[in-house]
């Protein structure tokens, strides 16, 4: 299956091409950037508009064999000169790029919904052009998407409090297509390999979100966990089928809180009960209705965590949620499979852990050292 490139990569390529034409005075029909994954991306440049102090152009989004609503859309970058000599590069969103209106997302309230990864790529690639042209002044870069408002209506942006368009996204710069069954099969292969090596214990995690926390708090490399993506239930089934005796699940509250509601596939398309579950647990722990309503209005779990911390109920509520998570996991795994869990957030670190989690993690680390 053919991989594609994110809106962030498209924006970076368009910005680099526009900067090249503006600063070097030569037309560019294609441009190559290095994505955050290290894979180069050569983009075709479309719809060039050239003025004395600014240039705009577009790159057409190609999602590969994993198309989403933005596939085929033109992602534009307009680069113009700014006064000053600080070599500052300002990145903002124009028409069709959403703006953040609620806290808890990648960008602060008021910012264009251009995430950190794309901003890093845009600045890095444009600075390469500045160095090539020996330009030491300032540049203003505006990313815009003419179809962005229409496309955003088909995404979660309106519900998340991102208004006016799509988000410019991408943590790696590429879109790797893979069917759900292929992902589940890949998880099984990795689990089977660990079992074949004689392991009776295994760690699983939805992804590498929280890698720094696990390294700092437990000296544990999250890369050693089997990545179960959204398929927590299927992974527990496989762990049981392959004869493991114990499994440790670690993850961010944004994913694992859904398990407290019995959701064993945590993909957003399967539903979103995060705030309802947190609010219900908060009410059970004595939080008043006004604070529960604040939680229900949150768009990100980290913001709900901040609210609970401020009212002194964070630990109680997280312990309540952990109890529910374990109930559902252990019902799925059965009596013969020991299941432990660690729950964390970016800003607050560990939120809750099961009673046997640390002991199991210690055994897992010993096993990894022995291999």
Backbone torsions as a table, in degrees:
resi	resn	phi	psi	omega
1	UNK	NA	144.3	-173.7
2	UNK	-90.1	128.3	177.3
3	UNK	-81.5	160.6	178.8
4	UNK	-121.8	-164.0	-177.4
5	UNK	-129.9	145.6	-173.6
6	UNK	-75.9	167.4	173.3
7	UNK	-61.1	-31.4	177.2
8	UNK	-64.0	-42.2	177.3
9	UNK	-65.4	-40.5	178.3
10	UNK	-62.0	-44.0	179.7
11	UNK	-63.5	-40.6	179.8
12	UNK	-66.0	-41.3	179.2
13	UNK	-65.5	-43.4	179.2
14	UNK	-64.1	-41.7	179.8
15	UNK	-64.6	-41.3	179.7
16	UNK	-64.7	-43.7	-179.9
17	UNK	-63.9	-42.8	-180.0
18	UNK	-64.7	-41.7	178.4
19	UNK	-63.8	-40.3	179.4
20	UNK	-60.1	-48.3	-178.5
21	UNK	-66.6	-37.4	-179.1
22	UNK	-69.0	-45.5	-172.0
23	UNK	-88.2	-27.9	-177.3
24	UNK	-107.8	-11.1	173.6
25	UNK	71.7	20.6	-179.8
26	UNK	-123.9	138.0	-177.9
27	UNK	-69.5	144.3	178.4
28	UNK	-124.2	121.2	176.9
29	UNK	-95.7	-16.7	173.1
30	UNK	-152.2	158.1	-177.8
31	UNK	-147.1	150.1	178.3
32	UNK	-118.1	133.0	174.5
33	UNK	-123.5	166.5	172.4
34	UNK	-104.6	119.3	179.0
35	UNK	-71.8	168.2	-179.4
36	UNK	-63.7	-21.9	177.2
37	UNK	-81.9	-7.7	-177.6
38	UNK	92.1	-5.9	178.7
39	UNK	-82.3	126.9	179.4
40	UNK	-71.6	149.5	178.7
41	UNK	-130.0	117.6	175.8
42	UNK	-102.5	114.7	-174.6
43	UNK	-108.5	144.1	173.3
44	UNK	-84.9	135.7	-175.8
45	UNK	-98.1	130.5	-177.0
46	UNK	-123.8	160.3	169.8
47	UNK	48.4	61.9	-179.1
48	UNK	-80.0	129.7	172.9
49	UNK	-122.2	122.7	-169.5
50	UNK	-119.7	121.0	174.4
51	UNK	-125.1	173.8	-174.4
52	UNK	-60.9	-42.1	-174.8
53	UNK	-116.3	8.1	177.3
54	UNK	-155.5	151.8	176.6
55	UNK	-136.7	138.6	172.7
56	UNK	-126.9	151.4	176.8
57	UNK	-159.8	173.6	-174.3
58	UNK	-134.5	156.0	171.2
59	UNK	-126.7	135.0	-177.5
60	UNK	-86.9	127.2	-178.0
61	UNK	-66.8	128.9	176.8
62	UNK	-122.8	109.8	-178.8
63	UNK	-85.7	7.2	-178.1
64	UNK	65.0	-140.1	179.1
65	UNK	-91.1	14.9	177.2
66	UNK	-125.9	62.3	-172.9
67	UNK	-69.2	145.0	171.6
68	UNK	-126.4	-168.1	-174.0
69	UNK	-66.5	-20.8	-177.8
70	UNK	-88.4	-8.2	-179.9
71	UNK	-60.6	129.1	-178.5
72	UNK	93.2	-12.6	-179.2
73	UNK	-74.9	147.4	175.2
74	UNK	-87.6	123.8	177.9
75	UNK	-104.2	116.4	-174.0
76	UNK	-101.8	151.5	168.6
77	UNK	-132.6	132.4	174.0
78	UNK	-114.7	125.8	-178.9
79	UNK	-118.2	127.3	178.5
80	UNK	-134.3	156.1	178.8
81	UNK	-72.9	144.6	173.6
82	UNK	-125.5	149.1	177.6
83	UNK	-68.4	152.6	179.3
84	UNK	117.0	166.4	-177.2
85	UNK	-132.6	30.8	-176.4
86	UNK	-92.8	2.2	-176.3
87	UNK	56.3	38.6	-179.7
88	UNK	-86.1	139.6	174.8
89	UNK	-118.7	115.8	-179.9
90	UNK	-101.4	127.8	-179.0
91	UNK	-116.6	127.2	-179.0
92	UNK	-143.8	169.0	178.6
93	UNK	-106.7	144.1	176.4
94	UNK	-111.2	-149.9	-176.3
95	UNK	-58.7	134.2	175.8
96	UNK	85.6	-3.2	172.7
97	UNK	-106.1	126.1	-174.5
98	UNK	-65.8	161.2	176.5
99	UNK	-124.8	138.7	-174.6
100	UNK	-77.0	128.1	-179.8
101	UNK	-118.8	-6.5	179.8
102	UNK	-131.1	148.1	-178.1
103	UNK	-74.4	165.2	173.5
104	UNK	100.8	0.0	-179.0
105	UNK	-99.2	-176.4	-176.5
106	UNK	-62.0	-36.8	180.0
107	UNK	-110.3	149.9	179.3
108	UNK	-69.1	162.6	178.2
109	UNK	-56.6	133.4	180.0
110	UNK	100.4	-23.4	-179.5
111	UNK	-78.7	154.4	169.4
112	UNK	-64.9	146.6	-178.6
113	UNK	-79.8	60.5	173.2
114	UNK	-110.9	108.5	-170.8
115	UNK	-70.8	170.8	-173.5
116	UNK	-60.0	-42.9	-180.0
117	UNK	-58.0	-53.8	176.4
118	UNK	-59.1	-40.0	178.4
119	UNK	-60.7	-40.9	178.6
120	UNK	-62.8	-45.3	179.4
121	UNK	-63.1	-45.5	-178.6
122	UNK	-58.7	-50.8	-177.2
123	UNK	-64.1	-42.8	-178.8
124	UNK	-60.6	-46.4	-176.5
125	UNK	-71.0	-37.7	179.4
126	UNK	-69.5	-36.5	178.1
127	UNK	-65.5	-30.3	174.1
128	UNK	-60.2	-41.5	179.2
129	UNK	-68.3	-41.4	178.0
130	UNK	-58.0	-43.2	179.2
131	UNK	-65.6	-40.6	179.3
132	UNK	-62.5	-38.0	-178.0
133	UNK	-90.5	-1.4	-175.8
134	UNK	54.7	40.9	179.7
135	UNK	-93.9	126.2	-175.8
136	UNK	-116.1	11.4	179.4
137	UNK	-92.1	-163.8	-177.5
138	UNK	-101.9	154.0	176.5
139	UNK	-133.3	143.9	174.2
140	UNK	-113.3	125.8	-177.7
141	UNK	-117.3	124.5	177.8
142	UNK	-116.2	122.9	175.9
143	UNK	-97.4	128.7	178.5
144	UNK	-142.1	155.5	-174.7
145	UNK	-137.4	102.8	-175.7
146	UNK	-53.9	-34.2	180.0
147	UNK	-93.4	9.3	-171.1
148	UNK	-62.5	-39.4	-178.8
149	UNK	-64.3	-45.4	-179.8
150	UNK	-64.8	-42.6	-178.6
151	UNK	-67.7	-36.5	-177.0
152	UNK	-62.2	-28.7	179.8
153	UNK	-64.3	-18.6	-179.6
154	UNK	-96.5	5.0	-178.4
155	UNK	-115.0	-177.1	176.7
156	UNK	-84.0	-1.4	-174.6
157	UNK	-54.1	-47.1	-179.9
158	UNK	-57.4	-39.1	-179.6
159	UNK	-70.9	-29.7	-178.4
160	UNK	-83.1	-5.9	-178.6
161	UNK	85.8	25.6	173.6
162	UNK	-106.1	112.1	-171.1
163	UNK	-110.6	144.1	170.9
164	UNK	95.6	2.2	178.6
165	UNK	159.6	-168.9	-178.1
166	UNK	-83.2	170.1	172.1
167	UNK	-97.1	148.7	173.7
168	UNK	-98.6	111.3	-164.9
169	UNK	-121.3	173.1	170.9
170	UNK	133.7	116.8	176.1
171	UNK	-92.8	-22.4	179.2
172	UNK	-116.6	-19.4	-177.9
173	UNK	92.9	-13.8	-180.0
174	UNK	-122.4	158.7	176.3
175	UNK	-112.9	113.4	-178.6
176	UNK	-98.4	110.0	-177.3
177	UNK	-75.8	139.9	175.0
178	UNK	-164.3	131.9	179.3
179	UNK	-70.3	162.0	179.3
180	UNK	-60.9	-44.2	-178.7
181	UNK	-64.3	-36.8	178.0
182	UNK	-64.0	-38.2	177.1
183	UNK	-64.6	-45.0	179.8
184	UNK	-62.9	-40.6	177.9
185	UNK	-63.8	-37.3	179.0
186	UNK	-65.8	-41.4	177.0
187	UNK	-59.7	-43.3	-178.8
188	UNK	-62.7	-42.1	179.6
189	UNK	-60.3	-43.7	-178.9
190	UNK	-67.7	-41.4	177.5
191	UNK	-63.4	-43.3	-178.9
192	UNK	-63.5	-37.0	178.1
193	UNK	-63.9	-44.3	178.4
194	UNK	-63.3	-38.7	179.3
195	UNK	-67.0	-37.9	179.4
196	UNK	-66.0	-23.7	177.7
197	UNK	-81.4	1.5	177.1
198	UNK	96.1	5.6	-179.4
199	UNK	-76.1	131.7	172.2
200	UNK	-104.2	-11.4	-180.0
201	UNK	-115.6	146.1	-179.9
202	UNK	-148.1	146.3	174.8
203	UNK	-108.4	138.3	176.4
204	UNK	-128.5	154.1	-179.6
205	UNK	-154.8	145.5	177.2
206	UNK	-59.9	-28.7	-179.0
207	UNK	-178.2	-159.9	-178.7
208	UNK	-94.9	10.1	175.1
209	UNK	-63.3	118.3	-177.3
210	UNK	101.6	8.7	-179.5
211	UNK	-55.1	-46.2	-178.2
212	UNK	-64.5	-39.6	179.4
213	UNK	-62.9	-48.5	-178.0
214	UNK	-64.1	-34.7	178.7
215	UNK	-67.5	-44.3	-176.7
216	UNK	-73.5	-44.0	-174.1
217	UNK	-78.6	-36.0	-172.4
218	UNK	-127.9	4.9	-177.6
219	UNK	52.9	41.9	-177.2
220	UNK	-120.6	130.1	179.3
221	UNK	-86.3	111.9	-176.8
222	UNK	-63.4	-19.9	176.5
223	UNK	-62.0	-20.4	-179.7
224	UNK	-78.4	-14.1	177.2
225	UNK	-77.4	149.4	171.8
226	UNK	-75.5	126.8	-177.4
227	UNK	-82.4	112.3	-176.1
228	UNK	-94.7	-1.3	-179.3
229	UNK	53.2	-134.1	179.6
230	UNK	-86.5	-4.6	-167.6
231	UNK	-93.6	63.1	-176.3
232	UNK	-68.9	-44.6	180.0
233	UNK	-62.8	-47.6	179.7
234	UNK	-61.7	-36.9	-179.9
235	UNK	-68.2	-41.0	175.7
236	UNK	-60.3	-40.8	177.6
237	UNK	-59.6	-43.2	-178.4
238	UNK	-68.2	-41.2	177.6
239	UNK	-57.5	-43.9	179.4
240	UNK	-66.5	-45.1	-178.6
241	UNK	-60.8	-38.4	-176.4
242	UNK	-81.2	-4.9	172.5
243	UNK	87.4	20.4	172.7
244	UNK	-66.6	149.2	179.2
245	UNK	-94.9	-22.1	-177.5
246	UNK	-152.9	148.2	178.6
247	UNK	-138.8	137.3	175.7
248	UNK	-111.7	121.9	176.3
249	UNK	-103.5	122.8	174.5
250	UNK	-120.3	143.2	-179.9
251	UNK	-176.0	166.4	178.4
252	UNK	-74.4	147.4	-178.4
253	UNK	-58.8	-30.5	-179.4
254	UNK	-59.1	-30.1	176.3
255	UNK	-92.7	-53.3	-167.7
256	UNK	-73.3	-22.0	178.6
257	UNK	-60.7	-27.6	178.9
258	UNK	-64.8	-31.0	179.1
259	UNK	-64.3	-29.1	177.2
260	UNK	-62.1	-19.9	176.2
261	UNK	-100.5	8.6	178.5
262	UNK	86.9	6.8	178.9
263	UNK	-80.9	114.8	-179.1
264	UNK	-98.6	-5.1	167.8
265	UNK	-120.4	112.5	-169.5
266	UNK	-93.3	10.7	178.2
267	UNK	-64.0	143.9	-177.1
268	UNK	-61.4	-26.6	-179.2
269	UNK	-70.3	-17.7	179.3
270	UNK	-84.8	-10.8	179.5
271	UNK	136.4	166.0	179.5
272	UNK	-142.9	101.7	-178.9
273	UNK	-117.7	19.5	-172.0
274	UNK	-58.0	-54.5	-174.2
275	UNK	-70.2	-34.5	178.1
276	UNK	-63.7	-41.0	179.8
277	UNK	-68.1	-42.2	178.7
278	UNK	-65.7	-42.7	-179.9
279	UNK	-64.3	-40.9	179.6
280	UNK	-64.2	-43.6	178.1
281	UNK	-64.0	-37.2	178.7
282	UNK	-63.8	-43.6	178.9
283	UNK	-62.6	-40.1	178.4
284	UNK	-63.7	-26.1	179.8
285	UNK	-96.2	13.8	171.8
286	UNK	90.7	7.6	175.9
287	UNK	-69.6	139.6	-176.5
288	UNK	-75.4	165.2	-174.4
289	UNK	-60.9	-33.4	-178.6
290	UNK	-64.4	-41.3	179.3
291	UNK	-71.2	-38.0	176.7
292	UNK	-59.7	-38.9	177.8
293	UNK	-66.8	-36.4	175.4
294	UNK	-60.8	-41.7	179.1
295	UNK	-63.8	-42.8	179.7
296	UNK	-62.2	-26.3	179.9
297	UNK	-84.9	-7.4	-179.3
298	UNK	-69.6	150.6	175.8
299	UNK	-104.3	-13.8	-179.2
300	UNK	-137.4	144.5	-176.9
301	UNK	-64.7	-31.0	178.7
302	UNK	-60.9	-35.8	177.9
303	UNK	-68.1	-39.6	176.2
304	UNK	-63.5	-38.2	177.2
305	UNK	-61.2	-42.0	178.6
306	UNK	-61.4	-40.9	179.8
307	UNK	-64.0	-43.9	179.7
308	UNK	-66.1	-37.3	178.3
309	UNK	-64.8	-40.2	-178.0
310	UNK	-65.0	-30.2	-179.0
311	UNK	-97.5	6.7	174.3
312	UNK	77.7	17.0	-176.3
313	UNK	-115.4	10.8	-173.4
314	UNK	-59.1	-52.5	-176.0
315	UNK	-62.4	-43.3	-179.0
316	UNK	-61.5	-44.0	-177.7
317	UNK	-68.7	-41.3	179.5
318	UNK	-65.8	-37.3	176.0
319	UNK	-63.9	-39.5	176.4
320	UNK	-59.8	-46.2	179.5
321	UNK	-66.0	-38.1	178.7
322	UNK	-61.8	-40.7	177.1
323	UNK	-57.9	-43.4	-179.9
324	UNK	-68.1	-41.4	178.2
325	UNK	-58.0	-46.9	-178.3
326	UNK	-65.9	-37.8	177.8
327	UNK	-57.0	-47.5	-177.6
328	UNK	-71.6	-40.6	178.9
329	UNK	-63.4	-43.7	-176.5
330	UNK	-73.7	-29.6	173.4
331	UNK	-65.3	-39.6	179.7
332	UNK	-70.1	-40.3	-175.2
333	UNK	-82.6	-23.8	-179.7
334	UNK	86.9	172.9	-172.4
335	UNK	-70.5	-24.7	-173.8
336	UNK	-85.4	-7.3	-177.8
337	UNK	-110.9	118.5	175.1
338	UNK	-76.1	127.2	179.8
339	UNK	-125.1	125.0	176.4
340	UNK	-123.3	163.6	-173.3
341	UNK	-150.7	144.0	171.7
342	UNK	-126.6	129.9	-176.8
343	UNK	-116.8	133.1	-177.3
344	UNK	-144.0	169.1	175.3
345	UNK	-134.0	158.0	-176.5
346	UNK	-61.0	-50.6	-172.8
347	UNK	-79.2	-34.1	-171.7
348	UNK	-104.5	-4.9	-179.2
349	UNK	69.6	-138.5	-176.4
350	UNK	-66.2	131.1	178.5
351	UNK	-104.2	-38.0	179.7
352	UNK	-164.6	156.7	174.1
353	UNK	-149.3	152.2	177.0
354	UNK	-75.0	164.0	-171.8
355	UNK	-61.5	-36.7	-177.0
356	UNK	-99.0	10.2	-173.0
357	UNK	-64.7	-45.5	-176.2
358	UNK	-67.0	-42.9	178.5
359	UNK	-61.6	-41.8	179.1
360	UNK	-65.9	-40.6	178.5
361	UNK	-63.0	-39.4	177.6
362	UNK	-60.3	-43.8	178.0
363	UNK	-64.6	-39.4	178.6
364	UNK	-63.1	-42.1	178.6
365	UNK	-63.6	-39.2	177.6
366	UNK	-63.1	-42.6	178.3
367	UNK	-61.7	-43.0	-179.1
368	UNK	-65.4	-36.9	178.7
369	UNK	-66.8	-30.4	-177.0
370	UNK	-77.5	-28.5	-177.1
371	UNK	-73.1	NA	NA
